Amino acid sequence: QVQLVESGGGSVQAGGSLRLSCAASGGTFSTHVMGWYRQAPGKQREFVAHITSDAITTYADSVKGRFTISRDNAKDIVYLQMNSLKPEDTAVYYCSGLIPYTRIQYWGQGTRVTVSS
């Protein structure tokens, strides 16, 4: 069973940058679709970005051009580089993995990002 541990969250001023990391253990990480989601206070969890095993990426419109998802299969880590952060990016960010050809999705515990104006 794959386990995910996120890190890199914190507080930053608007316009700043953060890089989130998600370390995976216990499974065949390299074959999974990996993604980032976020949940702001009082709102539902929403999709941010994902990356396939062959590095095809997809982004939510709200983060296109500002966020970049990447993965290092040798280290079993997925990253989310966040630039030009806005107060509306404030949320708990969750790493997620999806096992191909199944509906099995697993989650990390989340890391908090706070962007002040």
Secondary structure as UniProt FT lines:
FT   STRAND          3..7
FT   STRAND          10..13
FT   TURN            14..15
FT   STRAND          18..25
FT   HELIX           29..31
FT   STRAND          33..39
FT   TURN            41..42
FT   STRAND          46..51
FT   TURN            53..54
FT   STRAND          57..59
FT   TURN            61..66
FT   STRAND          67..72
FT   TURN            73..76
FT   STRAND          77..82
FT   HELIX           87..89
FT   STRAND          91..98
FT   TURN            100..101
FT   STRAND          105..107
FT   STRAND          111..116
//
